[in-house]
Amino acid sequence: MDLIARETGRDRAAVRFANLVQPTDMPYDVGLRNYRGSGNVVYDSGDYPAVLRRALEMSDYERLAKECLRARQEGRLLGVGLACYVELTGVGPFEGATVRADTAGHITVFTGVPSQGQGLETTLAQVAAGELGVTPDEVSVISGDTLGIPQGIGTFASRAAVVGGSAVALAARELRAKCMRLAAQALGIAEDEVQQHGKRFADRAHAERFIELGRLASAAAVAPAASGVPPGLEVTHYFQPPDIAYSSGAHVALAEVDPDTLQVRIHGYWISHDSGRLINPTIVEGQLQGAVALGLGSALFEAIRYDAAGQPLCASYMDYALPRSDDMPPMEIDHLETPSPLNPLGLKGVGESGTLPVAAAVASAVEDALGTLSVRVEEMPMTSGVLRRLVTGGGA
């Protein structure tokens, strides 16, 4: 997109707006087979122009572009870059969950998607709690225990919350319906006359008449055929997504290249992201921040090098460059929520999406900063050595 803009003399953002799929075109069949070989790449939902527009507004892109031009006229190598992306998320084939309430009133969720440190236990507890009408603190989440849930696929490809969360939601939804039926039978009233208050189920007309969740679990343990519910206060559900959900977004980066060392410094970073319905915005933002750090490592620092004999030259962190805390720029994040029609919660994945456009956005900013030299970045990471070869005409 930047090359098109450069060759045609158009603004880089304008080129992108002219080529983005429109929200009225959703679902949009790209015409290419997806990586699973299960059909074509079909964007399920999204408003790509809106996420780009919001990124430009947050960063005040037009002002930044003018400031960068003025800075370059004064001798500073300052540039602004942007990049858009989509990410495939929520792949199948399935994920399962068991939601159980015991006689002590404890609620446990068993899932086949283990956490990798992204706060998945909190997310799944929130999903279950929302469906059951309790608080997240009242829900325990156990992952990877085949005694609780025998089948599971795992956590990868930004799928845990999308597929695993949907399984939890549907199991919890069914469990609550079971609770309402048992409570109505225990209180001798119709189901629509039952009013839930957390773990307490009461007669709507006579609030003093109620039954606790633990008592319902005891009743379910010996449920006769006449109750119309299977024994035990637990439900297992497997969710099989019909297709891949696509998250999207746009990033803007402000970068400066030191004219002497050619070291790149990122002064500001803006993210507009659409991952469907947000379960926990704080966790989503944390994942995006971590993903940008990972992306900056790939863009500016991390390289696997070998000597002529094939021996690795970066076998430890003494030799392998990683971004440090002082390499991280201030970030501003905005969310657009376009629900996916492919799962009951309208979710799209987050995990890797924040990393995808970072190298492109930084390269765009570096090319802008070095605009008078007509540099074209084609190699990562953009170390001082790489940029020096570009600036001196040695190529990538």
C-alpha positions as CSV (number, residue, x, y, z in Angstrom):
1,M,0.0,0.0,0.0
2,D,2.8,2.4,0.8
3,L,4.5,1.6,-2.5
4,I,1.3,2.3,-4.4
5,A,1.0,5.6,-2.5
6,R,4.6,6.5,-3.3
7,E,4.3,5.7,-7.0
8,T,1.0,7.5,-7.5
9,G,1.7,10.4,-5.2
10,R,-1.4,9.7,-3.1
11,D,-1.7,9.7,0.7
12,R,-1.0,6.4,2.3
13,A,-4.2,6.4,4.3
14,A,-6.3,7.3,1.2
15,V,-4.8,4.4,-0.7
16,R,-5.9,2.1,2.1
17,F,-9.4,3.5,2.3
18,A,-9.8,3.0,-1.4
19,N,-9.0,-0.7,-1.1
20,L,-10.7,-1.7,2.1
21,V,-13.6,-4.2,2.1
22,Q,-16.8,-2.3,3.1
23,P,-19.0,-3.3,6.0
24,T,-22.0,-3.7,3.6
25,D,-20.0,-6.4,1.8
26,M,-19.8,-8.7,4.8
27,P,-19.6,-11.6,4.9
28,Y,-16.9,-11.2,2.2
29,D,-15.5,-14.2,0.3
30,V,-11.9,-13.4,-0.6
31,G,-11.8,-16.2,-3.1
32,L,-8.8,-18.0,-1.7
33,R,-8.8,-21.2,0.2
34,N,-8.3,-21.0,4.0
35,Y,-5.3,-22.6,5.6
36,R,-7.4,-25.5,7.0
37,G,-8.6,-26.4,3.6
38,S,-12.2,-26.3,4.8
39,G,-13.4,-23.7,2.4
40,N,-12.6,-20.2,1.2
41,V,-11.4,-17.3,3.4
42,V,-14.6,-15.5,4.3
43,Y,-14.5,-12.4,6.4
44,D,-17.5,-12.9,8.8
45,S,-18.0,-9.3,10.0
46,G,-16.2,-6.0,10.6
47,D,-16.0,-2.3,9.7
48,Y,-12.5,-1.9,8.3
49,P,-12.8,1.7,7.3
50,A,-14.0,2.6,10.8
51,V,-11.0,1.0,12.6
52,L,-8.6,2.8,10.2
53,R,-10.5,6.1,10.7
54,R,-10.4,5.7,14.4
55,A,-6.6,5.0,14.4
56,L,-6.0,8.1,12.3
57,E,-8.2,10.2,14.7
58,M,-6.5,9.0,17.8
59,S,-3.1,9.7,16.5
60,D,-4.1,13.0,14.8
61,Y,-2.5,11.5,11.7
62,E,-2.7,14.7,9.6
63,R,-1.0,16.8,12.3
64,L,1.7,14.1,12.8
65,A,2.4,14.0,9.0
66,K,2.9,17.7,8.9
67,E,5.1,17.7,12.1
68,C,7.2,14.9,10.6
69,L,7.7,16.9,7.3
70,R,8.6,20.0,9.3
71,A,11.0,18.0,11.5
72,R,12.8,16.5,8.4
73,Q,13.2,20.0,7.0
74,E,15.0,20.9,10.2
75,G,17.3,17.8,10.0
76,R,15.4,15.3,12.2
77,L,14.5,11.9,10.7
78,L,11.0,11.7,12.0
79,G,8.3,9.7,10.3
80,V,4.8,8.4,10.8
81,G,3.6,5.0,9.5
82,L,0.4,3.0,9.4
83,A,-0.7,-0.6,8.7
84,C,-4.0,-2.5,8.6
85,Y,-4.6,-6.1,9.2
86,V,-7.1,-9.0,9.6
87,E,-6.4,-12.1,11.7
88,L,-8.0,-15.5,11.5
89,T,-9.3,-16.6,14.9
90,G,-11.6,-19.0,16.6
91,V,-10.7,-22.1,14.5
92,G,-12.3,-25.5,15.2
93,P,-12.8,-28.3,15.1
94,F,-14.4,-28.0,18.6
95,E,-13.9,-27.2,22.3
96,G,-15.9,-28.5,25.2
97,A,-16.8,-27.4,28.7
98,T,-18.4,-29.0,31.8
99,V,-20.1,-26.7,34.3
100,R,-20.9,-28.2,37.6
101,A,-22.6,-27.1,40.9
102,D,-22.1,-29.3,43.9
103,T,-24.0,-29.7,47.1
104,A,-21.9,-27.1,48.9
105,G,-23.1,-24.6,46.2
106,H,-19.6,-24.4,44.6
107,I,-19.6,-23.8,40.8
108,T,-16.7,-25.3,38.8
109,V,-15.9,-25.0,35.1
110,F,-13.8,-27.7,33.4
111,T,-12.3,-26.7,30.1
112,G,-9.9,-28.1,27.5
113,V,-8.3,-24.7,26.8
114,P,-5.5,-24.1,29.3
115,S,-4.3,-20.6,30.1
116,Q,-1.0,-19.5,28.7
117,G,-0.9,-16.5,31.0
118,Q,-3.5,-14.4,29.1
119,G,-6.0,-14.3,32.0
120,L,-8.1,-17.1,30.5
121,E,-9.4,-18.3,33.9
122,T,-10.8,-14.8,34.6
123,T,-12.4,-14.6,31.2
124,L,-14.1,-18.0,31.4
125,A,-15.2,-17.3,34.9
126,Q,-16.8,-14.1,33.7
127,V,-18.6,-16.0,30.8
128,A,-19.9,-18.6,33.1
129,A,-21.0,-16.1,35.8
130,G,-22.8,-14.0,33.3
131,E,-24.8,-17.0,32.1
132,L,-25.5,-18.4,35.6
133,G,-26.4,-15.1,37.3
134,V,-23.6,-15.2,39.8
135,T,-20.4,-13.3,40.3
136,P,-17.0,-14.4,38.7
137,D,-15.6,-14.9,42.2
138,E,-18.1,-17.7,42.7
139,V,-16.8,-19.7,39.8
140,S,-13.7,-21.8,39.8
141,V,-12.0,-22.7,36.4
142,I,-10.0,-25.9,36.0
143,S,-8.3,-26.6,32.7
144,G,-6.7,-29.7,31.2
145,D,-8.3,-32.2,33.6
146,T,-9.8,-35.1,31.6
147,L,-11.8,-36.2,34.6
148,G,-13.7,-33.0,34.2
149,I,-13.9,-32.7,30.4
150,P,-12.5,-35.7,28.4
151,Q,-12.1,-34.0,25.0
152,G,-10.3,-30.8,24.2
153,I,-8.2,-29.3,21.4
154,G,-6.1,-26.6,23.2
155,T,-5.0,-23.0,23.3
156,F,-3.5,-21.6,20.1
157,A,-4.5,-19.5,17.1
158,S,-6.5,-17.0,19.1
159,R,-9.2,-19.5,19.7
160,A,-9.5,-20.1,23.5
161,A,-12.1,-17.5,24.4
162,V,-13.9,-17.8,21.0
163,V,-14.4,-21.6,21.0
164,G,-13.8,-22.5,24.6
165,G,-15.7,-19.5,25.9
166,S,-18.7,-20.4,23.7
167,A,-18.7,-23.9,25.0
168,V,-18.6,-22.6,28.6
169,A,-21.5,-20.1,27.8
170,L,-23.7,-22.8,26.3
171,A,-23.0,-25.3,29.1
172,A,-23.7,-22.6,31.8
173,R,-26.8,-21.5,30.0
174,E,-28.2,-25.0,30.0
175,L,-27.2,-25.5,33.6
176,R,-29.1,-22.4,34.7
177,A,-32.2,-23.6,32.8
178,K,-31.9,-26.9,34.7
179,C,-31.6,-24.9,38.0
180,M,-34.8,-23.0,37.2
181,R,-36.7,-26.1,36.5
182,L,-35.6,-27.9,39.6
183,A,-36.3,-24.7,41.7
184,A,-39.8,-24.5,40.3
185,Q,-40.5,-28.1,41.2
186,A,-39.0,-27.7,44.7
187,L,-41.1,-24.5,45.4
188,G,-44.2,-25.9,43.6
189,I,-44.5,-23.0,41.2
190,A,-44.2,-22.4,37.5
191,E,-40.7,-21.7,36.1
192,D,-41.6,-18.2,35.1
193,E,-42.5,-17.5,38.7
194,V,-38.9,-18.3,39.9
195,Q,-36.7,-15.3,40.6
196,Q,-33.0,-15.8,40.9
197,H,-30.8,-13.8,43.3
198,G,-27.3,-15.2,42.8
199,K,-27.2,-18.7,44.2
200,R,-30.7,-18.3,45.7
201,F,-33.9,-19.1,43.7
202,A,-37.1,-17.7,45.2
203,D,-40.8,-17.5,44.6
204,R,-41.3,-14.2,42.8
205,A,-44.6,-13.5,44.7
206,H,-43.2,-14.8,48.1
207,A,-39.6,-13.9,48.4
208,E,-39.4,-15.7,51.8
209,R,-39.8,-19.0,50.0
210,F,-36.5,-19.9,48.4
211,I,-34.1,-22.7,47.8
212,E,-30.2,-22.4,47.6
213,L,-28.0,-23.7,44.8
214,G,-26.5,-26.4,47.0
215,R,-30.0,-27.8,47.9
216,L,-30.8,-27.9,44.2
217,A,-27.6,-29.9,43.6
218,S,-28.7,-32.4,46.3
219,A,-32.1,-32.7,44.7
220,A,-30.6,-33.2,41.3
221,A,-28.4,-36.0,42.6
222,V,-31.5,-38.1,43.1
223,A,-33.7,-36.6,40.4
224,P,-36.4,-39.1,39.3
225,A,-37.7,-39.4,35.7
226,A,-40.7,-37.3,36.6
227,S,-38.4,-34.2,37.2
228,G,-37.7,-34.1,33.5
229,V,-33.9,-33.5,34.1
230,P,-31.0,-36.0,34.1
231,P,-29.4,-36.7,37.5
232,G,-26.6,-34.3,38.7
233,L,-26.4,-30.6,38.5
234,E,-23.9,-30.4,35.7
235,V,-23.9,-29.9,32.0
236,T,-21.3,-30.8,29.3
237,H,-21.4,-29.0,26.0
238,Y,-19.2,-29.1,22.9
239,F,-19.1,-26.1,20.6
240,Q,-18.1,-26.6,16.9
241,P,-17.6,-23.3,15.1
242,P,-19.0,-23.3,11.6
243,D,-16.2,-21.2,10.2
244,I,-13.3,-18.9,11.1
245,A,-13.9,-15.5,12.8
246,Y,-11.7,-12.6,11.6
247,S,-10.6,-9.8,13.9
248,S,-9.2,-6.6,12.4
249,G,-7.6,-3.3,13.1
250,A,-5.2,-0.6,12.2
251,H,-2.0,0.7,13.9
252,V,-0.2,4.0,13.6
253,A,3.5,4.4,14.6
254,L,5.6,7.5,15.2
255,A,9.3,6.7,14.7
256,E,12.6,8.6,14.7
257,V,15.9,7.5,13.2
258,D,19.1,8.7,14.8
259,P,21.0,10.4,11.9
260,D,24.4,9.2,13.3
261,T,23.7,5.7,14.6
262,L,20.6,5.0,12.5
263,Q,19.0,3.5,15.6
264,V,15.1,3.6,15.5
265,R,13.1,4.9,18.4
266,I,9.3,4.7,18.6
267,H,7.8,7.8,20.2
268,G,4.2,6.9,20.0
269,Y,1.9,4.0,19.0
270,W,-1.9,4.0,18.4
271,I,-4.1,0.9,18.0
272,S,-7.7,0.6,16.8
273,H,-8.8,-3.0,17.1
274,D,-12.0,-5.0,16.5
275,S,-12.2,-8.4,18.2
276,G,-16.0,-8.6,18.4
277,R,-17.6,-8.4,21.7
278,L,-15.2,-7.7,24.6
279,I,-15.5,-9.9,27.6
280,N,-12.9,-8.2,29.7
281,P,-11.5,-5.0,28.1
282,T,-8.5,-4.8,30.6
283,I,-7.3,-8.3,29.5
284,V,-7.8,-7.4,25.9
285,E,-5.7,-4.3,26.2
286,G,-3.0,-6.2,28.1
287,Q,-2.8,-8.8,25.3
288,L,-2.6,-6.0,22.7
289,Q,0.2,-4.3,24.6
290,G,2.2,-7.5,25.0
291,A,1.6,-8.3,21.3
292,V,3.0,-4.9,20.3
293,A,6.1,-5.6,22.4
294,L,6.5,-8.9,20.6
295,G,6.1,-7.1,17.2
296,L,8.6,-4.4,18.1
297,G,11.1,-7.2,18.9
298,S,10.6,-8.7,15.5
299,A,10.7,-5.3,13.8
300,L,13.8,-3.8,15.4
301,F,15.8,-6.2,17.5
302,E,15.4,-10.0,17.3
303,A,17.5,-11.9,14.7
304,I,18.7,-15.5,14.7
305,R,22.3,-15.4,13.3
306,Y,24.8,-18.2,12.5
307,D,28.5,-18.2,11.7
308,A,30.0,-19.8,8.5
309,A,30.0,-23.2,10.2
310,G,26.4,-23.0,11.0
311,Q,26.9,-22.4,14.7
312,P,24.3,-20.1,16.4
313,L,25.7,-16.7,17.4
314,C,22.8,-15.9,19.7
315,A,22.5,-19.0,22.0
316,S,21.7,-16.9,25.1
317,Y,19.9,-13.7,26.0
318,M,23.4,-12.1,26.3
319,D,23.5,-12.3,22.5
320,Y,19.9,-12.2,21.5
321,A,18.4,-8.7,21.5
322,L,14.9,-8.3,23.1
323,P,13.0,-5.1,23.5
324,R,13.4,-3.6,27.0
325,S,10.9,-1.6,28.9
326,D,12.5,1.7,27.8
327,D,12.0,0.6,24.2
328,M,8.3,0.5,24.6
329,P,6.4,3.6,23.4
330,P,3.3,5.1,25.0
331,M,0.3,3.4,23.5
332,E,-3.3,4.4,23.0
333,I,-5.9,1.7,22.3
334,D,-9.4,2.0,21.1
335,H,-11.9,-0.8,20.6
336,L,-14.6,-1.3,18.0
337,E,-17.0,-4.1,18.7
338,T,-18.4,-5.8,15.6
339,P,-19.9,-9.1,16.9
340,S,-19.1,-12.3,14.9
341,P,-22.2,-14.2,13.7
342,L,-20.3,-17.5,14.1
343,N,-20.6,-18.0,17.8
344,P,-23.2,-17.3,20.5
345,L,-21.1,-14.6,22.2
346,G,-20.1,-12.7,19.1
347,L,-16.4,-13.1,19.9
348,K,-13.3,-12.8,17.8
349,G,-9.8,-13.7,19.0
350,V,-7.2,-11.2,20.2
351,G,-3.9,-13.0,21.1
352,E,-1.7,-12.6,18.0
353,S,-3.5,-9.8,16.2
354,G,-1.7,-7.0,18.0
355,T,1.6,-8.4,16.6
356,L,0.7,-8.8,13.0
357,P,0.9,-5.1,11.7
358,V,3.7,-3.9,14.0
359,A,6.6,-4.5,11.6
360,A,4.7,-3.0,8.7
361,A,3.7,0.1,10.6
362,V,7.2,0.6,11.9
363,A,8.7,0.0,8.4
364,S,6.2,2.5,7.0
365,A,7.3,5.1,9.6
366,V,11.0,4.5,9.0
367,E,10.5,4.8,5.2
368,D,8.7,8.1,5.9
369,A,11.5,9.3,8.2
370,L,14.1,8.5,5.5
371,G,11.8,9.8,2.7
372,T,14.4,12.0,1.1
373,L,16.6,9.0,0.6
374,S,13.9,6.9,-1.1
375,V,14.6,4.0,1.1
376,R,12.5,0.9,0.8
377,V,12.6,-1.5,3.8
378,E,12.5,-5.1,2.8
379,E,14.3,-6.8,5.7
380,M,13.6,-7.3,9.4
381,P,14.8,-6.5,12.0
382,M,15.5,-2.9,11.1
383,T,18.8,-2.8,12.9
384,S,21.3,0.0,12.5
385,G,23.4,-2.2,10.2
386,V,20.4,-3.0,7.9
387,L,19.4,0.7,7.7
388,R,23.0,1.7,7.0
389,R,23.2,-0.6,4.0
390,L,19.9,0.9,2.7
391,V,21.1,4.5,3.3
392,T,24.5,4.0,1.7
393,G,22.9,2.2,-1.3
394,G,24.1,-1.3,-0.3
395,G,20.5,-2.7,-0.6
396,A,18.6,-4.9,1.8
